[in-house]
Amino acid sequence: MSILVLRDLQLLESIGKYNWCTVSVTITTADPAKAGFLEPRAPAPEARFGIIRQIKDAAAPVQAGVLLMPVVPLLCDSPEDREAIE
C-alpha cells in the first residue's frame, strides 16, 4: 500500500458521490519492527492507519478499511497483535 492514494483523494471522493468507492489498506501488524522486517520498503503501520483516518476525515463518500493479511503464523498471529489493529 502506498500513501500516494491520498494524492487522488478528491477524485475518489467524486467517484464515491455517484458510485461505490472503497480503499482497502493492507496491514499485517501494528508493530513497526515486525512490519519493517516483513516489508522493509513499505509505509510503516502508523502511516497506513493514517491513510484510513485521512480518507474517513476528508472524503465521507469513500469507504475505507483494513485488510488484515497476510497473517504470518508465530510472528503476527497473537491475540495482542490482532487486537492492536482493531
C-alpha positions as CSV (number, residue, x, y, z in Angstrom):
1,M,0.0,0.0,0.0
2,S,1.3,3.4,-0.9
3,I,0.4,6.7,0.7
4,L,0.1,8.0,-2.9
5,V,-3.6,7.0,-2.8
6,L,-4.1,10.2,-0.8
7,R,-3.0,12.2,-3.9
8,D,-6.2,11.1,-5.6
9,L,-8.5,11.7,-2.7
10,Q,-10.5,14.4,-4.5
11,L,-11.0,12.1,-7.5
12,L,-12.0,9.2,-5.2
13,E,-14.5,11.4,-3.4
14,S,-16.1,12.5,-6.7
15,I,-16.4,8.8,-7.7
16,G,-17.9,8.0,-4.3
17,K,-20.6,10.5,-4.6
18,Y,-22.1,8.6,-7.6
19,N,-20.8,5.0,-7.2
20,W,-19.4,2.6,-4.7
21,C,-15.8,3.6,-3.9
22,T,-13.6,1.8,-1.4
23,V,-10.0,1.9,-0.4
24,S,-8.6,-1.0,1.5
25,V,-5.2,-0.8,3.3
26,T,-3.2,-4.0,4.0
27,I,-1.9,-4.1,7.5
28,T,-0.1,-7.3,8.6
29,T,0.9,-6.0,12.0
30,A,0.8,-2.8,14.1
31,D,4.3,-3.4,15.4
32,P,6.8,-1.2,13.4
33,A,9.7,-3.6,14.0
34,K,7.8,-6.6,12.6
35,A,6.4,-4.5,9.7
36,G,9.9,-3.4,8.8
37,F,11.1,-7.0,8.8
38,L,8.2,-8.2,6.6
39,E,8.1,-5.2,4.3
40,P,11.2,-3.2,4.6
41,R,10.4,-0.5,1.9
42,A,6.7,-0.2,2.6
43,P,5.0,2.5,4.7
44,A,5.0,1.9,8.4
45,P,1.8,0.7,10.1
46,E,1.1,4.2,11.6
47,A,1.3,5.7,8.1
48,R,-1.2,3.1,6.9
49,F,-3.6,3.8,9.8
50,G,-3.1,7.5,8.9
51,I,-4.3,6.8,5.3
52,I,-7.6,5.4,6.6
53,R,-8.0,8.3,9.1
54,Q,-7.4,10.9,6.4
55,I,-9.8,9.2,4.0
56,K,-12.6,9.0,6.6
57,D,-12.0,12.6,7.6
58,A,-11.7,14.2,4.2
59,A,-13.8,12.0,1.9
60,A,-17.0,10.8,3.5
61,P,-18.4,9.1,0.4
62,V,-15.3,6.8,0.2
63,Q,-15.4,3.6,2.2
64,A,-12.0,2.8,3.9
65,G,-10.9,-0.2,5.8
66,V,-8.2,-2.6,6.7
67,L,-7.2,-5.9,5.1
68,L,-5.7,-7.9,7.9
69,M,-3.5,-10.1,5.7
70,P,-1.3,-12.0,5.4
71,V,-1.4,-13.2,9.0
72,V,2.1,-14.7,9.5
73,P,1.9,-17.6,11.9
74,L,4.1,-17.2,15.1
75,L,5.1,-13.7,14.0
76,C,1.9,-11.7,14.0
77,D,-0.9,-14.0,14.9
78,S,-1.2,-13.5,18.6
79,P,-4.4,-12.0,20.1
80,E,-2.4,-8.9,21.1
81,D,-1.2,-8.4,17.5
82,R,-4.7,-8.7,16.1
83,E,-6.2,-6.5,18.7
84,A,-3.7,-3.7,18.1
85,I,-5.0,-3.5,14.5
86,E,-8.7,-3.3,15.6
